Amino acid sequence: QVQLVESGGDLVQPGGSLRLSCAASGRSFYNPDMSWFRQVPGKERSFVAAVRGSGGSSVTADSVKGRFTVSRDNAKNTLYLQMNSLKPEDTAIYYCAITNSRVILSRLRDGANYDYWGQGTQVTVSS
């Protein structure tokens, strides 16, 4: 079994930055593809960014492209999301997820492909 624990969420002013972390544990680690999703209460979960197990390729949602960067440190079993130029519409609970499926990069946008999810961390962007 795999456990995912997100951290780094906070209240930040518009235009500010945050870095989220997602620590993975629970089995001998095998560098699966990992992603960030977000959800606002009452709305569907939406894809934010994904990175391959090797860290060599990534894909980012159009709504955050140029502002958010996904990365990982496989030695630490940790996934990151650097968020810059934050906007009020970025306010959400952010979740990390792992997939054991081997899919093309674009299919990593689909939450149905994921096997493990964290509990989430709240990001609030407000003045």
Phi and psi in degrees as a GROMACS rama.xvg file:
@    title "Ramachandran Plot"
@    xaxis  label "Phi"
@    yaxis  label "Psi"
@TYPE xy
-112.235  137.189  VAL-2
-114.545  139.47  GLN-3
-124.522  129.341  LEU-4
-127.556  115.837  VAL-5
-88.5013  152.192  GLU-6
-153.24  167.821  SER-7
105.068  -9.52224  GLY-8
-66.7323  150.486  GLY-9
-167.163  176.725  ASP-10
-93.0071  127.038  LEU-11
-139.773  150.962  VAL-12
-78.1664  153.837  GLN-13
-53.7443  138.43  PRO-14
89.5236  -9.03989  GLY-15
-81.5037  -177.334  GLY-16
-131.062  153.25  SER-17
-145.935  154.048  LEU-18
-123.574  120.269  ARG-19
-92.2726  147.861  LEU-20
-125.604  151.615  SER-21
-137.493  110.559  CYS-22
-94.6329  128.515  ALA-23
-106.586  141.658  ALA-24
-155.03  172.49  SER-25
118.632  -14.9024  GLY-26
-157.37  166.625  ARG-27
-61.1917  119.967  SER-28
-76.9001  140.124  PHE-29
-125.153  13.4722  TYR-30
52.5472  60.1611  ASN-31
-77.1052  167.257  PRO-32
-66.8981  142.29  ASP-33
-135.769  155.02  MET-34
-146.259  165.526  SER-35
-115.341  136.312  TRP-36
-126.351  166.013  PHE-37
-141.839  157.066  ARG-38
-149.074  133.159  GLN-39
-99.956  135.71  VAL-40
-50.5629  130.824  PRO-41
89.2665  -4.70845  GLY-42
-122.182  163.621  LYS-43
-73.0371  151.183  GLU-44
-64.4098  141.826  ARG-45
-128.712  148.757  SER-46
-72.0273  141.284  PHE-47
-114.002  -58.2849  VAL-48
-163.322  153.531  ALA-49
-140.02  153.02  ALA-50
-139.938  140.816  VAL-51
-65.9405  160.717  ARG-52
-57.6647  -34.5674  GLY-53
-76.2926  -15.8554  SER-54
81.5491  2.02108  GLY-55
-81.1126  -25.9579  GLY-56
-131.457  148.341  SER-57
-147.808  164.158  SER-58
-141.473  142.647  VAL-59
-130.847  142.751  THR-60
-63.9691  146.147  ALA-61
-58.5482  -33.3903  ASP-62
-67.2426  -18.4399  SER-63
-121.927  0.237402  VAL-64
-60.4092  134.941  LYS-65
87.3584  -12.4243  GLY-66
-116.284  -35.3205  ARG-67
-109.433  143.872  PHE-68
-132.627  127.184  THR-69
-98.4097  141.574  VAL-70
-153.282  173.123  SER-71
-150.075  155.072  ARG-72
-124.029  99.8722  ASP-73
-67.884  -26.033  ASN-74
-66.3437  -28.2728  ALA-75
-104.063  1.26644  LYS-76
52.6354  44.4502  ASN-77
-130.572  136.301  THR-78
-106.29  143.3  LEU-79
-125.376  155.966  TYR-80
-138.461  107.882  LEU-81
-86.6395  121.829  GLN-82
-117.572  117.128  MET-83
-117.16  163.526  ASN-84
48.8403  49.4309  SER-85
-65.406  145.731  LEU-86
-120.93  157.089  LYS-87
-55.1183  -32.7904  PRO-88
-72.2179  -5.75168  GLU-89
-82.9575  -6.72838  ASP-90
-61.4048  124.996  THR-91
-178.162  172.456  ALA-92
-91.5666  128.518  ILE-93
-103.444  130.573  TYR-94
-120.056  142.228  TYR-95
-102.805  157.633  CYS-96
-150.847  154.281  ALA-97
-122.36  139.186  ILE-98
-118.104  138.02  THR-99
-94.217  -1.74909  ASN-100
-84.7576  144.743  SER-101
-97.3125  101.522  ARG-102
-125.243  162.445  VAL-103
-67.0829  158.561  ILE-104
-54.9999  -41.4426  LEU-105
-65.402  -27.6339  SER-106
-74.4593  -12.5905  ARG-107
-67.6074  -10.3926  LEU-108
-73.762  -14.01  ARG-109
-95.5734  113.876  ASP-110
-61.321  -21.4481  GLY-111
-65.9028  -16.4441  ALA-112
-84.1219  -0.669744  ASN-113
-101.088  144.453  TYR-114
-103.733  -29.6094  ASP-115
-133.748  140.855  TYR-116
-132.171  146.746  TRP-117
-83.6278  -179.018  GLY-118
-85.5631  -15.8348  GLN-119
97.8013  156.977  GLY-120
-137.131  136.299  THR-121
-84.2044  129.133  GLN-122
-116.763  124.529  VAL-123
-123.807  123.917  THR-124
-112.664  110.542  VAL-125
-159.859  148.062  SER-126
